[in-house]
Amino acid sequence: MSWSLVALAVLSLTLAAMVRARGPRAQSTAHAVARSASPSEPAEATERRAEAKAAPTRSCPVCLSEYPPQNRFCVRDGAPLSD
């Protein structure tokens, strides 16, 4: 009985760490741009940053990481990237 409680605790901590590590990547681009813009930053710089974030990317079908268009393979797992 006690080993199952220990296993449940370890599993819970692992899941919580995975969710916490995955959190920032799950944010939308608009939210990230709005959050990074400061009142002292010119509007042109904010627009350029938004355009750079909206640039076409390639994604890994396995881990769903996003990469610039020039990359052909995922850095994490080596899978070919899709458009």
PDB file of N, CA, C and O in Angstrom, chain B, residues numbered from 101:
ATOM      1  N   MET B 101       0.817  -1.186   0.000  1.00  0.00           N
ATOM      2  CA  MET B 101       0.000   0.000   0.000  1.00  0.00           C
ATOM      3  C   MET B 101       0.862   1.252   0.000  1.00  0.00           C
ATOM      4  O   MET B 101       0.583   2.189  -0.747  1.00  0.00           O
ATOM      5  N   SER B 102       1.907   1.286   0.826  1.00  0.00           N
ATOM      6  CA  SER B 102       2.728   2.495   0.909  1.00  0.00           C
ATOM      7  C   SER B 102       3.506   2.738  -0.382  1.00  0.00           C
ATOM      8  O   SER B 102       3.737   3.890  -0.749  1.00  0.00           O
ATOM      9  N   TRP B 103       3.917   1.666  -1.085  1.00  0.00           N
ATOM     10  CA  TRP B 103       4.648   1.857  -2.337  1.00  0.00           C
ATOM     11  C   TRP B 103       3.747   2.491  -3.395  1.00  0.00           C
ATOM     12  O   TRP B 103       4.227   3.238  -4.247  1.00  0.00           O
ATOM     13  N   SER B 104       2.464   2.204  -3.350  1.00  0.00           N
ATOM     14  CA  SER B 104       1.557   2.803  -4.334  1.00  0.00           C
ATOM     15  C   SER B 104       1.366   4.297  -4.063  1.00  0.00           C
ATOM     16  O   SER B 104       1.210   5.078  -5.002  1.00  0.00           O
ATOM     17  N   LEU B 105       1.376   4.699  -2.797  1.00  0.00           N
ATOM     18  CA  LEU B 105       1.284   6.118  -2.472  1.00  0.00           C
ATOM     19  C   LEU B 105       2.537   6.868  -2.912  1.00  0.00           C
ATOM     20  O   LEU B 105       2.457   7.998  -3.394  1.00  0.00           O
ATOM     21  N   VAL B 106       3.692   6.232  -2.742  1.00  0.00           N
ATOM     22  CA  VAL B 106       4.944   6.836  -3.181  1.00  0.00           C
ATOM     23  C   VAL B 106       4.944   6.969  -4.703  1.00  0.00           C
ATOM     24  O   VAL B 106       5.334   8.008  -5.235  1.00  0.00           O
ATOM     25  N   ALA B 107       4.511   5.930  -5.400  1.00  0.00           N
ATOM     26  CA  ALA B 107       4.452   5.967  -6.858  1.00  0.00           C
ATOM     27  C   ALA B 107       3.487   7.050  -7.334  1.00  0.00           C
ATOM     28  O   ALA B 107       3.773   7.742  -8.311  1.00  0.00           O
ATOM     29  N   LEU B 108       2.366   7.203  -6.670  1.00  0.00           N
ATOM     30  CA  LEU B 108       1.393   8.232  -7.025  1.00  0.00           C
ATOM     31  C   LEU B 108       1.970   9.629  -6.812  1.00  0.00           C
ATOM     32  O   LEU B 108       1.743  10.525  -7.625  1.00  0.00           O
ATOM     33  N   ALA B 109       2.709   9.817  -5.731  1.00  0.00           N
ATOM     34  CA  ALA B 109       3.332  11.113  -5.463  1.00  0.00           C
ATOM     35  C   ALA B 109       4.385  11.447  -6.520  1.00  0.00           C
ATOM     36  O   ALA B 109       4.447  12.577  -7.003  1.00  0.00           O
ATOM     37  N   VAL B 110       5.202  10.475  -6.872  1.00  0.00           N
ATOM     38  CA  VAL B 110       6.234  10.684  -7.891  1.00  0.00           C
ATOM     39  C   VAL B 110       5.587  11.001  -9.230  1.00  0.00           C
ATOM     40  O   VAL B 110       6.044  11.898  -9.940  1.00  0.00           O
ATOM     41  N   LEU B 111       4.544  10.287  -9.581  1.00  0.00           N
ATOM     42  CA  LEU B 111       3.834  10.518 -10.831  1.00  0.00           C
ATOM     43  C   LEU B 111       3.213  11.915 -10.855  1.00  0.00           C
ATOM     44  O   LEU B 111       3.265  12.597 -11.879  1.00  0.00           O
ATOM     45  N   SER B 112       2.633  12.338  -9.751  1.00  0.00           N
ATOM     46  CA  SER B 112       2.027  13.669  -9.669  1.00  0.00           C
ATOM     47  C   SER B 112       3.070  14.763  -9.833  1.00  0.00           C
ATOM     48  O   SER B 112       2.845  15.727 -10.565  1.00  0.00           O
ATOM     49  N   LEU B 113       4.207  14.627  -9.163  1.00  0.00           N
ATOM     50  CA  LEU B 113       5.273  15.620  -9.283  1.00  0.00           C
ATOM     51  C   LEU B 113       5.831  15.675 -10.699  1.00  0.00           C
ATOM     52  O   LEU B 113       6.119  16.756 -11.211  1.00  0.00           O
ATOM     53  N   THR B 114       5.983  14.524 -11.329  1.00  0.00           N
ATOM     54  CA  THR B 114       6.477  14.482 -12.702  1.00  0.00           C
ATOM     55  C   THR B 114       5.510  15.166 -13.651  1.00  0.00           C
ATOM     56  O   THR B 114       5.929  15.942 -14.509  1.00  0.00           O
ATOM     57  N   LEU B 115       4.233  14.891 -13.508  1.00  0.00           N
ATOM     58  CA  LEU B 115       3.222  15.507 -14.355  1.00  0.00           C
ATOM     59  C   LEU B 115       3.179  17.023 -14.152  1.00  0.00           C
ATOM     60  O   LEU B 115       3.061  17.778 -15.117  1.00  0.00           O
ATOM     61  N   ALA B 116       3.273  17.462 -12.905  1.00  0.00           N
ATOM     62  CA  ALA B 116       3.272  18.900 -12.624  1.00  0.00           C
ATOM     63  C   ALA B 116       4.487  19.580 -13.250  1.00  0.00           C
ATOM     64  O   ALA B 116       4.367  20.683 -13.783  1.00  0.00           O
ATOM     65  N   ALA B 117       5.643  18.943 -13.194  1.00  0.00           N
ATOM     66  CA  ALA B 117       6.852  19.512 -13.796  1.00  0.00           C
ATOM     67  C   ALA B 117       6.723  19.576 -15.313  1.00  0.00           C
ATOM     68  O   ALA B 117       7.176  20.542 -15.928  1.00  0.00           O
ATOM     69  N   MET B 118       6.120  18.574 -15.920  1.00  0.00           N
ATOM     70  CA  MET B 118       5.937  18.577 -17.373  1.00  0.00           C
ATOM     71  C   MET B 118       4.982  19.684 -17.802  1.00  0.00           C
ATOM     72  O   MET B 118       5.229  20.362 -18.799  1.00  0.00           O
ATOM     73  N   VAL B 119       3.907  19.873 -17.068  1.00  0.00           N
ATOM     74  CA  VAL B 119       2.938  20.917 -17.398  1.00  0.00           C
ATOM     75  C   VAL B 119       3.577  22.288 -17.242  1.00  0.00           C
ATOM     76  O   VAL B 119       3.368  23.166 -18.079  1.00  0.00           O
ATOM     77  N   ARG B 120       4.348  22.483 -16.189  1.00  0.00           N
ATOM     78  CA  ARG B 120       5.006  23.760 -15.954  1.00  0.00           C
ATOM     79  C   ARG B 120       6.024  24.053 -17.054  1.00  0.00           C
ATOM     80  O   ARG B 120       6.132  25.196 -17.497  1.00  0.00           O
ATOM     81  N   ALA B 121       6.769  23.048 -17.500  1.00  0.00           N
ATOM     82  CA  ALA B 121       7.767  23.242 -18.546  1.00  0.00           C
ATOM     83  C   ALA B 121       7.110  23.511 -19.895  1.00  0.00           C
ATOM     84  O   ALA B 121       7.675  24.235 -20.713  1.00  0.00           O
ATOM     85  N   ARG B 122       5.966  22.962 -20.140  1.00  0.00           N
ATOM     86  CA  ARG B 122       5.278  23.111 -21.420  1.00  0.00           C
ATOM     87  C   ARG B 122       4.492  24.413 -21.499  1.00  0.00           C
ATOM     88  O   ARG B 122       4.197  24.869 -22.603  1.00  0.00           O
ATOM     89  N   GLY B 123       4.145  25.024 -20.380  1.00  0.00           N
ATOM     90  CA  GLY B 123       3.278  26.194 -20.321  1.00  0.00           C
ATOM     91  C   GLY B 123       3.649  27.350 -21.219  1.00  0.00           C
ATOM     92  O   GLY B 123       2.792  27.786 -21.988  1.00  0.00           O
ATOM     93  N   PRO B 124       4.873  27.890 -21.184  1.00  0.00           N
ATOM     94  CA  PRO B 124       5.175  29.077 -21.984  1.00  0.00           C
ATOM     95  C   PRO B 124       5.039  28.855 -23.481  1.00  0.00           C
ATOM     96  O   PRO B 124       4.711  29.793 -24.207  1.00  0.00           O
ATOM     97  N   ARG B 125       5.281  27.645 -23.963  1.00  0.00           N
ATOM     98  CA  ARG B 125       5.166  27.393 -25.399  1.00  0.00           C
ATOM     99  C   ARG B 125       3.736  27.352 -25.869  1.00  0.00           C
ATOM    100  O   ARG B 125       3.474  27.514 -27.062  1.00  0.00           O
ATOM    101  N   ALA B 126       2.807  27.142 -24.969  1.00  0.00           N
ATOM    102  CA  ALA B 126       1.413  27.011 -25.356  1.00  0.00           C
ATOM    103  C   ALA B 126       0.714  28.353 -25.518  1.00  0.00           C
ATOM    104  O   ALA B 126      -0.440  28.387 -25.944  1.00  0.00           O
ATOM    105  N   GLN B 127       1.371  29.451 -25.195  1.00  0.00           N
ATOM    106  CA  GLN B 127       0.752  30.762 -25.305  1.00  0.00           C
ATOM    107  C   GLN B 127       0.598  31.148 -26.764  1.00  0.00           C
ATOM    108  O   GLN B 127       1.386  30.734 -27.615  1.00  0.00           O
ATOM    109  N   SER B 128      -0.414  31.939 -27.044  1.00  0.00           N
ATOM    110  CA  SER B 128      -0.622  32.410 -28.402  1.00  0.00           C
ATOM    111  C   SER B 128       0.390  33.484 -28.746  1.00  0.00           C
ATOM    112  O   SER B 128       0.935  34.139 -27.857  1.00  0.00           O
ATOM    113  N   THR B 129       0.644  33.667 -30.036  1.00  0.00           N
ATOM    114  CA  THR B 129       1.604  34.664 -30.490  1.00  0.00           C
ATOM    115  C   THR B 129       1.141  36.062 -30.128  1.00  0.00           C
ATOM    116  O   THR B 129       1.952  36.891 -29.715  1.00  0.00           O
ATOM    117  N   ALA B 130      -0.136  36.337 -30.275  1.00  0.00           N
ATOM    118  CA  ALA B 130      -0.655  37.667 -29.962  1.00  0.00           C
ATOM    119  C   ALA B 130      -0.460  37.992 -28.487  1.00  0.00           C
ATOM    120  O   ALA B 130      -0.101  39.118 -28.143  1.00  0.00           O
ATOM    121  N   HIS B 131      -0.690  37.028 -27.625  1.00  0.00           N
ATOM    122  CA  HIS B 131      -0.509  37.244 -26.197  1.00  0.00           C
ATOM    123  C   HIS B 131       0.955  37.499 -25.886  1.00  0.00           C
ATOM    124  O   HIS B 131       1.267  38.366 -25.070  1.00  0.00           O
ATOM    125  N   ALA B 132       1.862  36.762 -26.519  1.00  0.00           N
ATOM    126  CA  ALA B 132       3.283  36.929 -26.267  1.00  0.00           C
ATOM    127  C   ALA B 132       3.761  38.297 -26.744  1.00  0.00           C
ATOM    128  O   ALA B 132       4.576  38.932 -26.075  1.00  0.00           O
ATOM    129  N   VAL B 133       3.268  38.757 -27.888  1.00  0.00           N
ATOM    130  CA  VAL B 133       3.670  40.065 -28.401  1.00  0.00           C
ATOM    131  C   VAL B 133       3.125  41.165 -27.514  1.00  0.00           C
ATOM    132  O   VAL B 133       3.839  42.118 -27.202  1.00  0.00           O
ATOM    133  N   ALA B 134       1.868  41.050 -27.101  1.00  0.00           N
ATOM    134  CA  ALA B 134       1.258  42.068 -26.247  1.00  0.00           C
ATOM    135  C   ALA B 134       1.966  42.135 -24.900  1.00  0.00           C
ATOM    136  O   ALA B 134       2.145  43.218 -24.343  1.00  0.00           O
ATOM    137  N   ARG B 135       2.363  40.998 -24.385  1.00  0.00           N
ATOM    138  CA  ARG B 135       3.021  40.969 -23.091  1.00  0.00           C
ATOM    139  C   ARG B 135       4.425  41.562 -23.175  1.00  0.00           C
ATOM    140  O   ARG B 135       4.890  42.185 -22.220  1.00  0.00           O
ATOM    141  N   SER B 136       5.113  41.372 -24.320  1.00  0.00           N
ATOM    142  CA  SER B 136       6.490  41.832 -24.433  1.00  0.00           C
ATOM    143  C   SER B 136       6.590  43.313 -24.794  1.00  0.00           C
ATOM    144  O   SER B 136       7.645  43.919 -24.610  1.00  0.00           O
ATOM    145  N   ALA B 137       5.516  43.900 -25.300  1.00  0.00           N
ATOM    146  CA  ALA B 137       5.555  45.316 -25.673  1.00  0.00           C
ATOM    147  C   ALA B 137       5.512  46.175 -24.419  1.00  0.00           C
ATOM    148  O   ALA B 137       4.725  45.936 -23.504  1.00  0.00           O
ATOM    149  N   SER B 138       6.367  47.167 -24.403  1.00  0.00           N
ATOM    150  CA  SER B 138       6.385  48.071 -23.254  1.00  0.00           C
ATOM    151  C   SER B 138       5.907  49.446 -23.704  1.00  0.00           C
ATOM    152  O   SER B 138       5.992  49.763 -24.890  1.00  0.00           O
ATOM    153  N   PRO B 139       5.408  50.266 -22.789  1.00  0.00           N
ATOM    154  CA  PRO B 139       4.929  51.604 -23.156  1.00  0.00           C
ATOM    155  C   PRO B 139       6.025  52.488 -23.737  1.00  0.00           C
ATOM    156  O   PRO B 139       5.736  53.372 -24.543  1.00  0.00           O
ATOM    157  N   SER B 140       7.271  52.267 -23.347  1.00  0.00           N
ATOM    158  CA  SER B 140       8.355  53.115 -23.839  1.00  0.00           C
ATOM    159  C   SER B 140       8.846  52.675 -25.213  1.00  0.00           C
ATOM    160  O   SER B 140       9.616  53.397 -25.847  1.00  0.00           O
ATOM    161  N   GLU B 141       8.421  51.514 -25.684  1.00  0.00           N
ATOM    162  CA  GLU B 141       8.866  50.996 -26.974  1.00  0.00           C
ATOM    163  C   GLU B 141       8.032  51.617 -28.095  1.00  0.00           C
ATOM    164  O   GLU B 141       6.810  51.699 -27.969  1.00  0.00           O
ATOM    165  N   PRO B 142       8.658  52.053 -29.181  1.00  0.00           N
ATOM    166  CA  PRO B 142       7.903  52.632 -30.292  1.00  0.00           C
ATOM    167  C   PRO B 142       6.972  51.601 -30.930  1.00  0.00           C
ATOM    168  O   PRO B 142       7.236  50.399 -30.894  1.00  0.00           O
ATOM    169  N   ALA B 143       5.885  52.093 -31.509  1.00  0.00           N
ATOM    170  CA  ALA B 143       4.902  51.212 -32.127  1.00  0.00           C
ATOM    171  C   ALA B 143       5.509  50.449 -33.299  1.00  0.00           C
ATOM    172  O   ALA B 143       5.129  49.305 -33.550  1.00  0.00           O
ATOM    173  N   GLU B 144       6.450  51.065 -34.024  1.00  0.00           N
ATOM    174  CA  GLU B 144       7.075  50.399 -35.168  1.00  0.00           C
ATOM    175  C   GLU B 144       7.846  49.159 -34.726  1.00  0.00           C
ATOM    176  O   GLU B 144       7.791  48.126 -35.393  1.00  0.00           O
ATOM    177  N   ALA B 145       8.554  49.254 -33.620  1.00  0.00           N
ATOM    178  CA  ALA B 145       9.314  48.110 -33.120  1.00  0.00           C
ATOM    179  C   ALA B 145       8.374  46.991 -32.711  1.00  0.00           C
ATOM    180  O   ALA B 145       8.675  45.817 -32.927  1.00  0.00           O
ATOM    181  N   THR B 146       7.249  47.338 -32.128  1.00  0.00           N
ATOM    182  CA  THR B 146       6.270  46.331 -31.736  1.00  0.00           C
ATOM    183  C   THR B 146       5.709  45.634 -32.964  1.00  0.00           C
ATOM    184  O   THR B 146       5.532  44.415 -32.962  1.00  0.00           O
ATOM    185  N   GLU B 147       5.426  46.403 -34.018  1.00  0.00           N
ATOM    186  CA  GLU B 147       4.903  45.808 -35.253  1.00  0.00           C
ATOM    187  C   GLU B 147       5.937  44.891 -35.892  1.00  0.00           C
ATOM    188  O   GLU B 147       5.592  43.809 -36.368  1.00  0.00           O
ATOM    189  N   ARG B 148       7.204  45.309 -35.910  1.00  0.00           N
ATOM    190  CA  ARG B 148       8.249  44.456 -36.487  1.00  0.00           C
ATOM    191  C   ARG B 148       8.389  43.159 -35.706  1.00  0.00           C
ATOM    192  O   ARG B 148       8.583  42.093 -36.291  1.00  0.00           O
ATOM    193  N   ARG B 149       8.292  43.249 -34.385  1.00  0.00           N
ATOM    194  CA  ARG B 149       8.386  42.047 -33.569  1.00  0.00           C
ATOM    195  C   ARG B 149       7.214  41.112 -33.858  1.00  0.00           C
ATOM    196  O   ARG B 149       7.395  39.896 -33.919  1.00  0.00           O
ATOM    197  N   ALA B 150       6.016  41.665 -34.036  1.00  0.00           N
ATOM    198  CA  ALA B 150       4.841  40.854 -34.340  1.00  0.00           C
ATOM    199  C   ALA B 150       4.988  40.183 -35.696  1.00  0.00           C
ATOM    200  O   ALA B 150       4.611  39.022 -35.852  1.00  0.00           O
ATOM    201  N   GLU B 151       5.536  40.901 -36.689  1.00  0.00           N
ATOM    202  CA  GLU B 151       5.745  40.309 -38.007  1.00  0.00           C
ATOM    203  C   GLU B 151       6.778  39.191 -37.943  1.00  0.00           C
ATOM    204  O   GLU B 151       6.627  38.166 -38.608  1.00  0.00           O
ATOM    205  N   ALA B 152       7.823  39.382 -37.150  1.00  0.00           N
ATOM    206  CA  ALA B 152       8.850  38.347 -37.022  1.00  0.00           C
ATOM    207  C   ALA B 152       8.278  37.097 -36.372  1.00  0.00           C
ATOM    208  O   ALA B 152       8.629  35.982 -36.757  1.00  0.00           O
ATOM    209  N   LYS B 153       7.404  37.272 -35.392  1.00  0.00           N
ATOM    210  CA  LYS B 153       6.799  36.118 -34.739  1.00  0.00           C
ATOM    211  C   LYS B 153       5.796  35.430 -35.649  1.00  0.00           C
ATOM    212  O   LYS B 153       5.589  34.223 -35.531  1.00  0.00           O
ATOM    213  N   ALA B 154       5.167  36.176 -36.560  1.00  0.00           N
ATOM    214  CA  ALA B 154       4.171  35.614 -37.460  1.00  0.00           C
ATOM    215  C   ALA B 154       4.801  35.013 -38.712  1.00  0.00           C
ATOM    216  O   ALA B 154       4.080  34.529 -39.585  1.00  0.00           O
ATOM    217  N   ALA B 155       6.135  35.031 -38.821  1.00  0.00           N
ATOM    218  CA  ALA B 155       6.807  34.469 -39.982  1.00  0.00           C
ATOM    219  C   ALA B 155       6.500  32.981 -40.087  1.00  0.00           C
ATOM    220  O   ALA B 155       6.279  32.320 -39.072  1.00  0.00           O
ATOM    221  N   PRO B 156       6.485  32.448 -41.311  1.00  0.00           N
ATOM    222  CA  PRO B 156       6.176  31.031 -41.471  1.00  0.00           C
ATOM    223  C   PRO B 156       7.191  30.159 -40.742  1.00  0.00           C
ATOM    224  O   PRO B 156       8.393  30.425 -40.769  1.00  0.00           O
ATOM    225  N   THR B 157       6.702  29.145 -40.110  1.00  0.00           N
ATOM    226  CA  THR B 157       7.579  28.231 -39.384  1.00  0.00           C
ATOM    227  C   THR B 157       7.277  26.800 -39.805  1.00  0.00           C
ATOM    228  O   THR B 157       6.249  26.515 -40.419  1.00  0.00           O
ATOM    229  N   ARG B 158       8.178  25.930 -39.466  1.00  0.00           N
ATOM    230  CA  ARG B 158       7.978  24.501 -39.696  1.00  0.00           C
ATOM    231  C   ARG B 158       7.827  23.851 -38.326  1.00  0.00           C
ATOM    232  O   ARG B 158       8.448  24.289 -37.357  1.00  0.00           O
ATOM    233  N   SER B 159       7.014  22.821 -38.243  1.00  0.00           N
ATOM    234  CA  SER B 159       6.780  22.192 -36.946  1.00  0.00           C
ATOM    235  C   SER B 159       7.094  20.708 -37.002  1.00  0.00           C
ATOM    236  O   SER B 159       7.016  20.067 -38.051  1.00  0.00           O
ATOM    237  N   CYS B 160       7.453  20.186 -35.840  1.00  0.00           N
ATOM    238  CA  CYS B 160       7.753  18.763 -35.695  1.00  0.00           C
ATOM    239  C   CYS B 160       6.443  18.016 -35.448  1.00  0.00           C
ATOM    240  O   CYS B 160       5.700  18.383 -34.537  1.00  0.00           O
ATOM    241  N   PRO B 161       6.142  16.992 -36.223  1.00  0.00           N
ATOM    242  CA  PRO B 161       4.905  16.254 -36.005  1.00  0.00           C
ATOM    243  C   PRO B 161       4.931  15.394 -34.737  1.00  0.00           C
ATOM    244  O   PRO B 161       3.881  14.947 -34.276  1.00  0.00           O
ATOM    245  N   VAL B 162       6.105  15.161 -34.176  1.00  0.00           N
ATOM    246  CA  VAL B 162       6.225  14.315 -32.992  1.00  0.00           C
ATOM    247  C   VAL B 162       6.075  15.129 -31.709  1.00  0.00           C
ATOM    248  O   VAL B 162       5.216  14.823 -30.883  1.00  0.00           O
ATOM    249  N   CYS B 163       6.909  16.174 -31.529  1.00  0.00           N
ATOM    250  CA  CYS B 163       6.901  16.931 -30.272  1.00  0.00           C
ATOM    251  C   CYS B 163       6.239  18.299 -30.402  1.00  0.00           C
ATOM    252  O   CYS B 163       6.120  19.014 -29.407  1.00  0.00           O
ATOM    253  N   LEU B 164       5.808  18.678 -31.598  1.00  0.00           N
ATOM    254  CA  LEU B 164       5.089  19.921 -31.886  1.00  0.00           C
ATOM    255  C   LEU B 164       5.925  21.178 -31.641  1.00  0.00           C
ATOM    256  O   LEU B 164       5.363  22.258 -31.458  1.00  0.00           O
ATOM    257  N   SER B 165       7.245  21.063 -31.634  1.00  0.00           N
ATOM    258  CA  SER B 165       8.117  22.229 -31.522  1.00  0.00           C
ATOM    259  C   SER B 165       8.124  22.960 -32.859  1.00  0.00           C
ATOM    260  O   SER B 165       7.956  22.340 -33.909  1.00  0.00           O
ATOM    261  N   GLU B 166       8.318  24.277 -32.823  1.00  0.00           N
ATOM    262  CA  GLU B 166       8.347  25.072 -34.041  1.00  0.00           C
ATOM    263  C   GLU B 166       9.763  25.562 -34.318  1.00  0.00           C
ATOM    264  O   GLU B 166      10.508  25.902 -33.399  1.00  0.00           O
ATOM    265  N   TYR B 167      10.122  25.592 -35.598  1.00  0.00           N
ATOM    266  CA  TYR B 167      11.458  25.975 -36.031  1.00  0.00           C
ATOM    267  C   TYR B 167      11.371  26.927 -37.214  1.00  0.00           C
ATOM    268  O   TYR B 167      10.329  26.997 -37.866  1.00  0.00           O
ATOM    269  N   PRO B 168      12.453  27.670 -37.510  1.00  0.00           N
ATOM    270  CA  PRO B 168      12.470  28.541 -38.686  1.00  0.00           C
ATOM    271  C   PRO B 168      12.381  27.709 -39.970  1.00  0.00           C
ATOM    272  O   PRO B 168      12.677  26.514 -39.956  1.00  0.00           O
ATOM    273  N   PRO B 169      11.979  28.330 -41.065  1.00  0.00           N
ATOM    274  CA  PRO B 169      11.780  27.582 -42.315  1.00  0.00           C
ATOM    275  C   PRO B 169      13.032  26.891 -42.843  1.00  0.00           C
ATOM    276  O   PRO B 169      12.911  25.895 -43.556  1.00  0.00           O
ATOM    277  N   GLN B 170      14.233  27.380 -42.519  1.00  0.00           N
ATOM    278  CA  GLN B 170      15.443  26.765 -43.060  1.00  0.00           C
ATOM    279  C   GLN B 170      15.781  25.429 -42.393  1.00  0.00           C
ATOM    280  O   GLN B 170      16.545  24.649 -42.961  1.00  0.00           O
ATOM    281  N   ASN B 171      15.243  25.142 -41.221  1.00  0.00           N
ATOM    282  CA  ASN B 171      15.500  23.855 -40.567  1.00  0.00           C
ATOM    283  C   ASN B 171      14.746  22.745 -41.281  1.00  0.00           C
ATOM    284  O   ASN B 171      13.619  22.937 -41.739  1.00  0.00           O
ATOM    285  N   ARG B 172      15.383  21.576 -41.371  1.00  0.00           N
ATOM    286  CA  ARG B 172      14.741  20.437 -42.021  1.00  0.00           C
ATOM    287  C   ARG B 172      14.357  19.342 -41.031  1.00  0.00           C
ATOM    288  O   ARG B 172      13.428  18.573 -41.280  1.00  0.00           O
ATOM    289  N   PHE B 173      15.078  19.270 -39.896  1.00  0.00           N
ATOM    290  CA  PHE B 173      14.843  18.219 -38.926  1.00  0.00           C
ATOM    291  C   PHE B 173      14.698  18.806 -37.529  1.00  0.00           C
ATOM    292  O   PHE B 173      15.255  19.864 -37.234  1.00  0.00           O
ATOM    293  N   CYS B 174      13.949  18.118 -36.669  1.00  0.00           N
ATOM    294  CA  CYS B 174      13.744  18.536 -35.291  1.00  0.00           C
ATOM    295  C   CYS B 174      15.030  18.337 -34.497  1.00  0.00           C
ATOM    296  O   CYS B 174      15.687  17.304 -34.623  1.00  0.00           O
ATOM    297  N   VAL B 175      15.386  19.315 -33.690  1.00  0.00           N
ATOM    298  CA  VAL B 175      16.594  19.245 -32.879  1.00  0.00           C
ATOM    299  C   VAL B 175      16.397  18.243 -31.738  1.00  0.00           C
ATOM    300  O   VAL B 175      17.357  17.602 -31.310  1.00  0.00           O
ATOM    301  N   ARG B 176      15.185  18.105 -31.251  1.00  0.00           N
ATOM    302  CA  ARG B 176      14.930  17.233 -30.104  1.00  0.00           C
ATOM    303  C   ARG B 176      14.914  15.749 -30.462  1.00  0.00           C
ATOM    304  O   ARG B 176      15.551  14.936 -29.792  1.00  0.00           O
ATOM    305  N   ASP B 177      14.178  15.397 -31.530  1.00  0.00           N
ATOM    306  CA  ASP B 177      14.010  13.972 -31.820  1.00  0.00           C
ATOM    307  C   ASP B 177      14.422  13.557 -33.222  1.00  0.00           C
ATOM    308  O   ASP B 177      14.326  12.376 -33.555  1.00  0.00           O
ATOM    309  N   GLY B 178      14.879  14.486 -34.058  1.00  0.00           N
ATOM    310  CA  GLY B 178      15.384  14.150 -35.380  1.00  0.00           C
ATOM    311  C   GLY B 178      14.326  13.879 -36.422  1.00  0.00           C
ATOM    312  O   GLY B 178      14.659  13.453 -37.528  1.00  0.00           O
ATOM    313  N   ALA B 179      13.071  14.107 -36.114  1.00  0.00           N
ATOM    314  CA  ALA B 179      12.005  13.856 -37.078  1.00  0.00           C
ATOM    315  C   ALA B 179      12.010  14.928 -38.166  1.00  0.00           C
ATOM    316  O   ALA B 179      12.334  16.083 -37.886  1.00  0.00           O
ATOM    317  N   PRO B 180      11.655  14.566 -39.411  1.00  0.00           N
ATOM    318  CA  PRO B 180      11.546  15.573 -40.465  1.00  0.00           C
ATOM    319  C   PRO B 180      10.438  16.562 -40.153  1.00  0.00           C
ATOM    320  O   PRO B 180       9.360  16.169 -39.706  1.00  0.00           O
ATOM    321  N   LEU B 181      10.693  17.849 -40.387  1.00  0.00           N
ATOM    322  CA  LEU B 181       9.715  18.886 -40.075  1.00  0.00           C
ATOM    323  C   LEU B 181       8.707  19.025 -41.205  1.00  0.00           C
ATOM    324  O   LEU B 181       9.029  18.808 -42.373  1.00  0.00           O
ATOM    325  N   SER B 182       7.484  19.390 -40.843  1.00  0.00           N
ATOM    326  CA  SER B 182       6.434  19.604 -41.835  1.00  0.00           C
ATOM    327  C   SER B 182       6.128  21.100 -41.921  1.00  0.00           C
ATOM    328  O   SER B 182       6.375  21.851 -40.977  1.00  0.00           O
ATOM    329  N   ASP B 183       5.594  21.515 -43.054  1.00  0.00           N
ATOM    330  CA  ASP B 183       5.266  22.937 -43.267  1.00  0.00           C
ATOM    331  C   ASP B 183       3.974  23.317 -42.638  1.00  0.00           C
ATOM    332  O   ASP B 183       3.560  24.473 -42.726  1.00  0.00           O
TER     333      ASP B 183
END
